[in-house]
């Protein structure tokens, strides 16, 4: 019965613990399909935004490091 309660809490969009949230974000940035999938429209929009902005930030960081070593 307690496991059922936990599943229902996740179904309504309960926040993840900090460590799990960080691994979830890393999975999103590397374009994997992490579980649990977003439940609300707002959370889906945030995940899609992170899918676009995360790899872009990594690419810009790599470009900045490259330029630093070229000079």
mmCIF file of the N, C-alpha and C atoms, coordinates in Angstrom:
data_MODEL
# 
_entry.id   MODEL 
# 
loop_
_atom_site.group_PDB 
_atom_site.id 
_atom_site.type_symbol 
_atom_site.label_atom_id 
_atom_site.label_alt_id 
_atom_site.label_comp_id 
_atom_site.label_asym_id 
_atom_site.label_entity_id 
_atom_site.label_seq_id 
_atom_site.pdbx_PDB_ins_code 
_atom_site.Cartn_x 
_atom_site.Cartn_y 
_atom_site.Cartn_z 
_atom_site.occupancy 
_atom_site.B_iso_or_equiv 
_atom_site.pdbx_formal_charge 
_atom_site.auth_seq_id 
_atom_site.auth_comp_id 
_atom_site.auth_asym_id 
_atom_site.auth_atom_id 
_atom_site.pdbx_PDB_model_num 
ATOM 1   N N  . UNK A 1 1  ? 0.820  -1.199 0.000   1.00 0.00 ? 1  UNK A N  1 
ATOM 2   C CA . UNK A 1 1  ? 0.000  0.000  0.000   1.00 0.00 ? 1  UNK A CA 1 
ATOM 3   C C  . UNK A 1 1  ? 0.864  1.264  0.000   1.00 0.00 ? 1  UNK A C  1 
ATOM 4   N N  . UNK A 1 2  ? 1.997  1.241  0.703   1.00 0.00 ? 2  UNK A N  1 
ATOM 5   C CA . UNK A 1 2  ? 2.856  2.425  0.734   1.00 0.00 ? 2  UNK A CA 1 
ATOM 6   C C  . UNK A 1 2  ? 3.501  2.672  -0.628  1.00 0.00 ? 2  UNK A C  1 
ATOM 7   N N  . UNK A 1 3  ? 3.816  1.598  -1.368  1.00 0.00 ? 3  UNK A N  1 
ATOM 8   C CA . UNK A 1 3  ? 4.378  1.768  -2.705  1.00 0.00 ? 3  UNK A CA 1 
ATOM 9   C C  . UNK A 1 3  ? 3.354  2.393  -3.647  1.00 0.00 ? 3  UNK A C  1 
ATOM 10  N N  . UNK A 1 4  ? 2.111  2.027  -3.498  1.00 0.00 ? 4  UNK A N  1 
ATOM 11  C CA . UNK A 1 4  ? 1.055  2.612  -4.313  1.00 0.00 ? 4  UNK A CA 1 
ATOM 12  C C  . UNK A 1 4  ? 0.943  4.098  -4.030  1.00 0.00 ? 4  UNK A C  1 
ATOM 13  N N  . UNK A 1 5  ? 1.079  4.483  -2.786  1.00 0.00 ? 5  UNK A N  1 
ATOM 14  C CA . UNK A 1 5  ? 1.019  5.901  -2.407  1.00 0.00 ? 5  UNK A CA 1 
ATOM 15  C C  . UNK A 1 5  ? 2.159  6.669  -3.060  1.00 0.00 ? 5  UNK A C  1 
ATOM 16  N N  . UNK A 1 6  ? 3.362  6.093  -3.111  1.00 0.00 ? 6  UNK A N  1 
ATOM 17  C CA . UNK A 1 6  ? 4.502  6.758  -3.745  1.00 0.00 ? 6  UNK A CA 1 
ATOM 18  C C  . UNK A 1 6  ? 4.271  6.944  -5.236  1.00 0.00 ? 6  UNK A C  1 
ATOM 19  N N  . UNK A 1 7  ? 3.708  5.958  -5.890  1.00 0.00 ? 7  UNK A N  1 
ATOM 20  C CA . UNK A 1 7  ? 3.431  6.055  -7.324  1.00 0.00 ? 7  UNK A CA 1 
ATOM 21  C C  . UNK A 1 7  ? 2.419  7.153  -7.588  1.00 0.00 ? 7  UNK A C  1 
ATOM 22  N N  . UNK A 1 8  ? 1.408  7.251  -6.768  1.00 0.00 ? 8  UNK A N  1 
ATOM 23  C CA . UNK A 1 8  ? 0.413  8.295  -6.956  1.00 0.00 ? 8  UNK A CA 1 
ATOM 24  C C  . UNK A 1 8  ? 1.015  9.675  -6.711  1.00 0.00 ? 8  UNK A C  1 
ATOM 25  N N  . UNK A 1 9  ? 1.938  9.793  -5.762  1.00 0.00 ? 9  UNK A N  1 
ATOM 26  C CA . UNK A 1 9  ? 2.576  11.089 -5.505  1.00 0.00 ? 9  UNK A CA 1 
ATOM 27  C C  . UNK A 1 9  ? 3.394  11.526 -6.717  1.00 0.00 ? 9  UNK A C  1 
ATOM 28  N N  . UNK A 1 10 ? 4.078  10.577 -7.370  1.00 0.00 ? 10 UNK A N  1 
ATOM 29  C CA . UNK A 1 10 ? 4.846  10.919 -8.560  1.00 0.00 ? 10 UNK A CA 1 
ATOM 30  C C  . UNK A 1 10 ? 3.938  11.269 -9.732  1.00 0.00 ? 10 UNK A C  1 
ATOM 31  N N  . UNK A 1 11 ? 2.758  10.651 -9.788  1.00 0.00 ? 11 UNK A N  1 
ATOM 32  C CA . UNK A 1 11 ? 1.841  10.886 -10.899 1.00 0.00 ? 11 UNK A CA 1 
ATOM 33  C C  . UNK A 1 11 ? 1.309  12.316 -10.904 1.00 0.00 ? 11 UNK A C  1 
ATOM 34  N N  . UNK A 1 12 ? 1.281  12.957 -9.753  1.00 0.00 ? 12 UNK A N  1 
ATOM 35  C CA . UNK A 1 12 ? 0.768  14.324 -9.716  1.00 0.00 ? 12 UNK A CA 1 
ATOM 36  C C  . UNK A 1 12 ? 1.880  15.359 -9.805  1.00 0.00 ? 12 UNK A C  1 
ATOM 37  N N  . UNK A 1 13 ? 3.108  14.901 -10.002 1.00 0.00 ? 13 UNK A N  1 
ATOM 38  C CA . UNK A 1 13 ? 4.197  15.847 -10.206 1.00 0.00 ? 13 UNK A CA 1 
ATOM 39  C C  . UNK A 1 13 ? 4.932  16.227 -8.953  1.00 0.00 ? 13 UNK A C  1 
ATOM 40  N N  . UNK A 1 14 ? 5.139  15.296 -8.032  1.00 0.00 ? 14 UNK A N  1 
ATOM 41  C CA . UNK A 1 14 ? 5.898  15.581 -6.823  1.00 0.00 ? 14 UNK A CA 1 
ATOM 42  C C  . UNK A 1 14 ? 7.341  15.895 -7.194  1.00 0.00 ? 14 UNK A C  1 
ATOM 43  N N  . UNK A 1 15 ? 7.955  16.878 -6.539  1.00 0.00 ? 15 UNK A N  1 
ATOM 44  C CA . UNK A 1 15 ? 9.342  17.227 -6.864  1.00 0.00 ? 15 UNK A CA 1 
ATOM 45  C C  . UNK A 1 15 ? 10.295 16.077 -6.558  1.00 0.00 ? 15 UNK A C  1 
ATOM 46  N N  . UNK A 1 16 ? 11.346 15.978 -7.344  1.00 0.00 ? 16 UNK A N  1 
ATOM 47  C CA . UNK A 1 16 ? 12.366 14.955 -7.136  1.00 0.00 ? 16 UNK A CA 1 
ATOM 48  C C  . UNK A 1 16 ? 13.363 15.444 -6.104  1.00 0.00 ? 16 UNK A C  1 
ATOM 49  N N  . UNK A 1 17 ? 14.054 14.518 -5.482  1.00 0.00 ? 17 UNK A N  1 
ATOM 50  C CA . UNK A 1 17 ? 15.144 14.872 -4.573  1.00 0.00 ? 17 UNK A CA 1 
ATOM 51  C C  . UNK A 1 17 ? 16.255 15.526 -5.389  1.00 0.00 ? 17 UNK A C  1 
ATOM 52  N N  . UNK A 1 18 ? 17.141 16.273 -4.732  1.00 0.00 ? 18 UNK A N  1 
ATOM 53  C CA . UNK A 1 18 ? 18.167 17.041 -5.434  1.00 0.00 ? 18 UNK A CA 1 
ATOM 54  C C  . UNK A 1 18 ? 19.068 16.150 -6.283  1.00 0.00 ? 18 UNK A C  1 
ATOM 55  N N  . UNK A 1 19 ? 19.551 15.052 -5.717  1.00 0.00 ? 19 UNK A N  1 
ATOM 56  C CA . UNK A 1 19 ? 20.449 14.163 -6.467  1.00 0.00 ? 19 UNK A CA 1 
ATOM 57  C C  . UNK A 1 19 ? 19.743 13.585 -7.686  1.00 0.00 ? 19 UNK A C  1 
ATOM 58  N N  . UNK A 1 20 ? 18.504 13.162 -7.516  1.00 0.00 ? 20 UNK A N  1 
ATOM 59  C CA . UNK A 1 20 ? 17.736 12.587 -8.626  1.00 0.00 ? 20 UNK A CA 1 
ATOM 60  C C  . UNK A 1 20 ? 17.414 13.661 -9.672  1.00 0.00 ? 20 UNK A C  1 
ATOM 61  N N  . UNK A 1 21 ? 17.158 14.885 -9.212  1.00 0.00 ? 21 UNK A N  1 
ATOM 62  C CA . UNK A 1 21 ? 16.870 15.981 -10.143 1.00 0.00 ? 21 UNK A CA 1 
ATOM 63  C C  . UNK A 1 21 ? 18.095 16.297 -11.007 1.00 0.00 ? 21 UNK A C  1 
ATOM 64  N N  . UNK A 1 22 ? 19.294 16.244 -10.413 1.00 0.00 ? 22 UNK A N  1 
ATOM 65  C CA . UNK A 1 22 ? 20.512 16.500 -11.182 1.00 0.00 ? 22 UNK A CA 1 
ATOM 66  C C  . UNK A 1 22 ? 20.758 15.408 -12.220 1.00 0.00 ? 22 UNK A C  1 
ATOM 67  N N  . UNK A 1 23 ? 20.563 14.153 -11.831 1.00 0.00 ? 23 UNK A N  1 
ATOM 68  C CA . UNK A 1 23 ? 20.748 13.080 -12.809 1.00 0.00 ? 23 UNK A CA 1 
ATOM 69  C C  . UNK A 1 23 ? 19.672 13.141 -13.889 1.00 0.00 ? 23 UNK A C  1 
ATOM 70  N N  . UNK A 1 24 ? 18.466 13.548 -13.510 1.00 0.00 ? 24 UNK A N  1 
ATOM 71  C CA . UNK A 1 24 ? 17.390 13.709 -14.496 1.00 0.00 ? 24 UNK A CA 1 
ATOM 72  C C  . UNK A 1 24 ? 17.778 14.781 -15.520 1.00 0.00 ? 24 UNK A C  1 
ATOM 73  N N  . UNK A 1 25 ? 18.321 15.897 -15.041 1.00 0.00 ? 25 UNK A N  1 
ATOM 74  C CA . UNK A 1 25 ? 18.727 16.969 -15.952 1.00 0.00 ? 25 UNK A CA 1 
ATOM 75  C C  . UNK A 1 25 ? 19.858 16.522 -16.866 1.00 0.00 ? 25 UNK A C  1 
ATOM 76  N N  . UNK A 1 26 ? 20.804 15.757 -16.328 1.00 0.00 ? 26 UNK A N  1 
ATOM 77  C CA . UNK A 1 26 ? 21.888 15.251 -17.176 1.00 0.00 ? 26 UNK A CA 1 
ATOM 78  C C  . UNK A 1 26 ? 21.355 14.306 -18.242 1.00 0.00 ? 26 UNK A C  1 
ATOM 79  N N  . UNK A 1 27 ? 20.370 13.503 -17.893 1.00 0.00 ? 27 UNK A N  1 
ATOM 80  C CA . UNK A 1 27 ? 19.768 12.618 -18.882 1.00 0.00 ? 27 UNK A CA 1 
ATOM 81  C C  . UNK A 1 27 ? 19.047 13.414 -19.961 1.00 0.00 ? 27 UNK A C  1 
ATOM 82  N N  . UNK A 1 28 ? 18.397 14.501 -19.586 1.00 0.00 ? 28 UNK A N  1 
ATOM 83  C CA . UNK A 1 28 ? 17.697 15.339 -20.564 1.00 0.00 ? 28 UNK A CA 1 
ATOM 84  C C  . UNK A 1 28 ? 18.705 16.030 -21.480 1.00 0.00 ? 28 UNK A C  1 
ATOM 85  N N  . UNK A 1 29 ? 19.797 16.541 -20.894 1.00 0.00 ? 29 UNK A N  1 
ATOM 86  C CA . UNK A 1 29 ? 20.804 17.247 -21.695 1.00 0.00 ? 29 UNK A CA 1 
ATOM 87  C C  . UNK A 1 29 ? 21.453 16.305 -22.704 1.00 0.00 ? 29 UNK A C  1 
ATOM 88  N N  . UNK A 1 30 ? 21.648 15.046 -22.328 1.00 0.00 ? 30 UNK A N  1 
ATOM 89  C CA . UNK A 1 30 ? 22.261 14.084 -23.252 1.00 0.00 ? 30 UNK A CA 1 
ATOM 90  C C  . UNK A 1 30 ? 21.227 13.456 -24.181 1.00 0.00 ? 30 UNK A C  1 
ATOM 91  N N  . UNK A 1 31 ? 20.041 14.025 -24.208 1.00 0.00 ? 31 UNK A N  1 
ATOM 92  C CA . UNK A 1 31 ? 18.957 13.654 -25.119 1.00 0.00 ? 31 UNK A CA 1 
ATOM 93  C C  . UNK A 1 31 ? 18.461 12.217 -24.922 1.00 0.00 ? 31 UNK A C  1 
ATOM 94  N N  . UNK A 1 32 ? 18.459 11.762 -23.678 1.00 0.00 ? 32 UNK A N  1 
ATOM 95  C CA . UNK A 1 32 ? 17.871 10.472 -23.337 1.00 0.00 ? 32 UNK A CA 1 
ATOM 96  C C  . UNK A 1 32 ? 16.429 10.706 -22.906 1.00 0.00 ? 32 UNK A C  1 
ATOM 97  N N  . UNK A 1 33 ? 15.664 9.665  -22.751 1.00 0.00 ? 33 UNK A N  1 
ATOM 98  C CA . UNK A 1 33 ? 14.280 9.760  -22.288 1.00 0.00 ? 33 UNK A CA 1 
ATOM 99  C C  . UNK A 1 33 ? 14.208 9.305  -20.829 1.00 0.00 ? 33 UNK A C  1 
ATOM 100 N N  . UNK A 1 34 ? 14.402 10.233 -19.884 1.00 0.00 ? 34 UNK A N  1 
ATOM 101 C CA . UNK A 1 34 ? 14.413 9.830  -18.480 1.00 0.00 ? 34 UNK A CA 1 
ATOM 102 C C  . UNK A 1 34 ? 13.012 9.515  -17.951 1.00 0.00 ? 34 UNK A C  1 
ATOM 103 N N  . UNK A 1 35 ? 12.984 8.725  -16.891 1.00 0.00 ? 35 UNK A N  1 
ATOM 104 C CA . UNK A 1 35 ? 11.729 8.421  -16.196 1.00 0.00 ? 35 UNK A CA 1 
ATOM 105 C C  . UNK A 1 35 ? 11.785 9.078  -14.838 1.00 0.00 ? 35 UNK A C  1 
ATOM 106 N N  . UNK A 1 36 ? 10.757 9.579  -14.289 1.00 0.00 ? 36 UNK A N  1 
ATOM 107 C CA . UNK A 1 36 ? 9.397  9.637  -14.802 1.00 0.00 ? 36 UNK A CA 1 
ATOM 108 C C  . UNK A 1 36 ? 9.251  10.748 -15.839 1.00 0.00 ? 36 UNK A C  1 
ATOM 109 N N  . UNK A 1 37 ? 8.400  10.530 -16.790 1.00 0.00 ? 37 UNK A N  1 
ATOM 110 C CA . UNK A 1 37 ? 8.174  11.562 -17.801 1.00 0.00 ? 37 UNK A CA 1 
ATOM 111 C C  . UNK A 1 37 ? 7.367  12.698 -17.181 1.00 0.00 ? 37 UNK A C  1 
ATOM 112 N N  . UNK A 1 38 ? 7.515  13.906 -17.703 1.00 0.00 ? 38 UNK A N  1 
ATOM 113 C CA . UNK A 1 38 ? 6.804  15.059 -17.143 1.00 0.00 ? 38 UNK A CA 1 
ATOM 114 C C  . UNK A 1 38 ? 5.286  14.873 -17.223 1.00 0.00 ? 38 UNK A C  1 
ATOM 115 N N  . UNK A 1 39 ? 4.593  15.309 -16.175 1.00 0.00 ? 39 UNK A N  1 
ATOM 116 C CA . UNK A 1 39 ? 3.148  15.084 -16.130 1.00 0.00 ? 39 UNK A CA 1 
ATOM 117 C C  . UNK A 1 39 ? 2.341  16.305 -16.554 1.00 0.00 ? 39 UNK A C  1 
ATOM 118 N N  . UNK A 1 40 ? 2.830  17.485 -16.241 1.00 0.00 ? 40 UNK A N  1 
ATOM 119 C CA . UNK A 1 40 ? 2.054  18.687 -16.566 1.00 0.00 ? 40 UNK A CA 1 
ATOM 120 C C  . UNK A 1 40 ? 2.606  19.339 -17.834 1.00 0.00 ? 40 UNK A C  1 
ATOM 121 N N  . UNK A 1 41 ? 1.819  20.188 -18.427 1.00 0.00 ? 41 UNK A N  1 
ATOM 122 C CA . UNK A 1 41 ? 2.239  20.896 -19.638 1.00 0.00 ? 41 UNK A CA 1 
ATOM 123 C C  . UNK A 1 41 ? 3.432  21.800 -19.355 1.00 0.00 ? 41 UNK A C  1 
ATOM 124 N N  . UNK A 1 42 ? 3.409  22.461 -18.214 1.00 0.00 ? 42 UNK A N  1 
ATOM 125 C CA . UNK A 1 42 ? 4.511  23.358 -17.850 1.00 0.00 ? 42 UNK A CA 1 
ATOM 126 C C  . UNK A 1 42 ? 5.812  22.580 -17.680 1.00 0.00 ? 42 UNK A C  1 
ATOM 127 N N  . UNK A 1 43 ? 5.753  21.419 -17.018 1.00 0.00 ? 43 UNK A N  1 
ATOM 128 C CA . UNK A 1 43 ? 6.973  20.634 -16.827 1.00 0.00 ? 43 UNK A CA 1 
ATOM 129 C C  . UNK A 1 43 ? 7.471  20.067 -18.156 1.00 0.00 ? 43 UNK A C  1 
ATOM 130 N N  . UNK A 1 44 ? 6.575  19.707 -19.052 1.00 0.00 ? 44 UNK A N  1 
ATOM 131 C CA . UNK A 1 44 ? 6.993  19.251 -20.385 1.00 0.00 ? 44 UNK A CA 1 
ATOM 132 C C  . UNK A 1 44 ? 7.697  20.371 -21.140 1.00 0.00 ? 44 UNK A C  1 
ATOM 133 N N  . UNK A 1 45 ? 7.162  21.584 -21.014 1.00 0.00 ? 45 UNK A N  1 
ATOM 134 C CA . UNK A 1 45 ? 7.766  22.729 -21.677 1.00 0.00 ? 45 UNK A CA 1 
ATOM 135 C C  . UNK A 1 45 ? 9.170  22.988 -21.120 1.00 0.00 ? 45 UNK A C  1 
ATOM 136 N N  . UNK A 1 46 ? 9.343  22.847 -19.807 1.00 0.00 ? 46 UNK A N  1 
ATOM 137 C CA . UNK A 1 46 ? 10.662 23.036 -19.212 1.00 0.00 ? 46 UNK A CA 1 
ATOM 138 C C  . UNK A 1 46 ? 11.652 21.976 -19.678 1.00 0.00 ? 46 UNK A C  1 
ATOM 139 N N  . UNK A 1 47 ? 11.204 20.735 -19.792 1.00 0.00 ? 47 UNK A N  1 
ATOM 140 C CA . UNK A 1 47 ? 12.087 19.657 -20.244 1.00 0.00 ? 47 UNK A CA 1 
ATOM 141 C C  . UNK A 1 47 ? 12.493 19.886 -21.699 1.00 0.00 ? 47 UNK A C  1 
ATOM 142 N N  . UNK A 1 48 ? 11.561 20.294 -22.540 1.00 0.00 ? 48 UNK A N  1 
ATOM 143 C CA . UNK A 1 48 ? 11.883 20.573 -23.944 1.00 0.00 ? 48 UNK A CA 1 
ATOM 144 C C  . UNK A 1 48 ? 12.854 21.746 -24.051 1.00 0.00 ? 48 UNK A C  1 
ATOM 145 N N  . UNK A 1 49 ? 12.654 22.763 -23.232 1.00 0.00 ? 49 UNK A N  1 
ATOM 146 C CA . UNK A 1 49 ? 13.569 23.905 -23.226 1.00 0.00 ? 49 UNK A CA 1 
ATOM 147 C C  . UNK A 1 49 ? 14.963 23.464 -22.801 1.00 0.00 ? 49 UNK A C  1 
ATOM 148 N N  . UNK A 1 50 ? 15.021 22.599 -21.793 1.00 0.00 ? 50 UNK A N  1 
ATOM 149 C CA . UNK A 1 50 ? 16.319 22.096 -21.342 1.00 0.00 ? 50 UNK A CA 1 
ATOM 150 C C  . UNK A 1 50 ? 16.970 21.228 -22.406 1.00 0.00 ? 50 UNK A C  1 
ATOM 151 N N  . UNK A 1 51 ? 16.170 20.512 -23.187 1.00 0.00 ? 51 UNK A N  1 
ATOM 152 C CA . UNK A 1 51 ? 16.720 19.691 -24.276 1.00 0.00 ? 51 UNK A CA 1 
ATOM 153 C C  . UNK A 1 51 ? 17.404 20.550 -25.332 1.00 0.00 ? 51 UNK A C  1 
ATOM 154 N N  . UNK A 1 52 ? 16.937 21.765 -25.518 1.00 0.00 ? 52 UNK A N  1 
ATOM 155 C CA . UNK A 1 52 ? 17.518 22.661 -26.519 1.00 0.00 ? 52 UNK A CA 1 
ATOM 156 C C  . UNK A 1 52 ? 18.673 23.462 -25.923 1.00 0.00 ? 52 UNK A C  1 
ATOM 157 N N  . UNK A 1 53 ? 18.454 24.049 -24.757 1.00 0.00 ? 53 UNK A N  1 
ATOM 158 C CA . UNK A 1 53 ? 19.441 24.956 -24.168 1.00 0.00 ? 53 UNK A CA 1 
ATOM 159 C C  . UNK A 1 53 ? 20.638 24.209 -23.593 1.00 0.00 ? 53 UNK A C  1 
ATOM 160 N N  . UNK A 1 54 ? 20.437 23.019 -23.017 1.00 0.00 ? 54 UNK A N  1 
ATOM 161 C CA . UNK A 1 54 ? 21.539 22.277 -22.395 1.00 0.00 ? 54 UNK A CA 1 
ATOM 162 C C  . UNK A 1 54 ? 22.662 21.957 -23.362 1.00 0.00 ? 54 UNK A C  1 
ATOM 163 N N  . UNK A 1 55 ? 22.382 21.257 -24.472 1.00 0.00 ? 55 UNK A N  1 
ATOM 164 C CA . UNK A 1 55 ? 23.462 20.978 -25.427 1.00 0.00 ? 55 UNK A CA 1 
ATOM 165 C C  . UNK A 1 55 ? 24.064 22.244 -26.049 1.00 0.00 ? 55 UNK A C  1 
ATOM 166 N N  . UNK A 1 56 ? 23.255 23.269 -26.215 1.00 0.00 ? 56 UNK A N  1 
ATOM 167 C CA . UNK A 1 56 ? 23.759 24.538 -26.748 1.00 0.00 ? 56 UNK A CA 1 
ATOM 168 C C  . UNK A 1 56 ? 24.778 25.149 -25.786 1.00 0.00 ? 56 UNK A C  1 
ATOM 169 N N  . UNK A 1 57 ? 24.494 25.103 -24.490 1.00 0.00 ? 57 UNK A N  1 
ATOM 170 C CA . UNK A 1 57 ? 25.441 25.633 -23.502 1.00 0.00 ? 57 UNK A CA 1 
ATOM 171 C C  . UNK A 1 57 ? 26.734 24.827 -23.489 1.00 0.00 ? 57 UNK A C  1 
ATOM 172 N N  . UNK A 1 58 ? 26.632 23.512 -23.614 1.00 0.00 ? 58 UNK A N  1 
ATOM 173 C CA . UNK A 1 58 ? 27.830 22.667 -23.650 1.00 0.00 ? 58 UNK A CA 1 
ATOM 174 C C  . UNK A 1 58 ? 28.663 23.006 -24.879 1.00 0.00 ? 58 UNK A C  1 
ATOM 175 N N  . UNK A 1 59 ? 28.025 23.209 -26.024 1.00 0.00 ? 59 UNK A N  1 
ATOM 176 C CA . UNK A 1 59 ? 28.749 23.561 -27.245 1.00 0.00 ? 59 UNK A CA 1 
ATOM 177 C C  . UNK A 1 59 ? 29.419 24.929 -27.120 1.00 0.00 ? 59 UNK A C  1 
ATOM 178 N N  . UNK A 1 60 ? 28.730 25.886 -26.522 1.00 0.00 ? 60 UNK A N  1 
ATOM 179 C CA . UNK A 1 60 ? 29.327 27.217 -26.344 1.00 0.00 ? 60 UNK A CA 1 
ATOM 180 C C  . UNK A 1 60 ? 30.502 27.173 -25.369 1.00 0.00 ? 60 UNK A C  1 
ATOM 181 N N  . UNK A 1 61 ? 30.397 26.336 -24.334 1.00 0.00 ? 61 UNK A N  1 
ATOM 182 C CA . UNK A 1 61 ? 31.508 26.178 -23.401 1.00 0.00 ? 61 UNK A CA 1 
ATOM 183 C C  . UNK A 1 61 ? 32.713 25.574 -24.109 1.00 0.00 ? 61 UNK A C  1 
ATOM 184 N N  . UNK A 1 62 ? 32.487 24.566 -24.933 1.00 0.00 ? 62 UNK A N  1 
ATOM 185 C CA . UNK A 1 62 ? 33.583 23.954 -25.684 1.00 0.00 ? 62 UNK A CA 1 
ATOM 186 C C  . UNK A 1 62 ? 34.224 24.966 -26.631 1.00 0.00 ? 62 UNK A C  1 
ATOM 187 N N  . UNK A 1 63 ? 33.424 25.788 -27.265 1.00 0.00 ? 63 UNK A N  1 
ATOM 188 C CA . UNK A 1 63 ? 33.952 26.819 -28.159 1.00 0.00 ? 63 UNK A CA 1 
ATOM 189 C C  . UNK A 1 63 ? 34.772 27.845 -27.387 1.00 0.00 ? 63 UNK A C  1 
ATOM 190 N N  . UNK A 1 64 ? 34.308 28.244 -26.222 1.00 0.00 ? 64 UNK A N  1 
ATOM 191 C CA . UNK A 1 64 ? 35.049 29.218 -25.414 1.00 0.00 ? 64 UNK A CA 1 
ATOM 192 C C  . UNK A 1 64 ? 36.372 28.642 -24.942 1.00 0.00 ? 64 UNK A C  1 
ATOM 193 N N  . UNK A 1 65 ? 36.379 27.381 -24.544 1.00 0.00 ? 65 UNK A N  1 
ATOM 194 C CA . UNK A 1 65 ? 37.635 26.747 -24.121 1.00 0.00 ? 65 UNK A CA 1 
ATOM 195 C C  . UNK A 1 65 ? 38.592 26.630 -25.290 1.00 0.00 ? 65 UNK A C  1 
ATOM 196 N N  . UNK A 1 66 ? 38.072 26.276 -26.444 1.00 0.00 ? 66 UNK A N  1 
ATOM 197 C CA . UNK A 1 66 ? 38.901 26.170 -27.650 1.00 0.00 ? 66 UNK A CA 1 
ATOM 198 C C  . UNK A 1 66 ? 39.535 27.508 -27.993 1.00 0.00 ? 66 UNK A C  1 
ATOM 199 N N  . UNK A 1 67 ? 38.751 28.580 -27.938 1.00 0.00 ? 67 UNK A N  1 
ATOM 200 C CA . UNK A 1 67 ? 39.275 29.908 -28.249 1.00 0.00 ? 67 UNK A CA 1 
ATOM 201 C C  . UNK A 1 67 ? 40.320 30.342 -27.235 1.00 0.00 ? 67 UNK A C  1 
ATOM 202 N N  . UNK A 1 68 ? 40.134 29.926 -25.997 1.00 0.00 ? 68 UNK A N  1 
ATOM 203 C CA . UNK A 1 68 ? 41.099 30.287 -24.952 1.00 0.00 ? 68 UNK A CA 1 
ATOM 204 C C  . UNK A 1 68 ? 42.464 29.674 -25.233 1.00 0.00 ? 68 UNK A C  1 
ATOM 205 N N  . UNK A 1 69 ? 42.480 28.429 -25.730 1.00 0.00 ? 69 UNK A N  1 
ATOM 206 C CA . UNK A 1 69 ? 43.751 27.754 -25.988 1.00 0.00 ? 69 UNK A CA 1 
ATOM 207 C C  . UNK A 1 69 ? 44.363 28.123 -27.334 1.00 0.00 ? 69 UNK A C  1 
ATOM 208 N N  . UNK A 1 70 ? 43.590 28.669 -28.254 1.00 0.00 ? 70 UNK A N  1 
ATOM 209 C CA . UNK A 1 70 ? 44.124 29.081 -29.549 1.00 0.00 ? 70 UNK A CA 1 
ATOM 210 C C  . UNK A 1 70 ? 45.032 30.298 -29.380 1.00 0.00 ? 70 UNK A C  1 
ATOM 211 N N  . UNK A 1 71 ? 44.677 31.193 -28.495 1.00 0.00 ? 71 UNK A N  1 
ATOM 212 C CA . UNK A 1 71 ? 45.450 32.433 -28.316 1.00 0.00 ? 71 UNK A CA 1 
ATOM 213 C C  . UNK A 1 71 ? 46.737 32.205 -27.604 1.00 0.00 ? 71 UNK A C  1 
# 
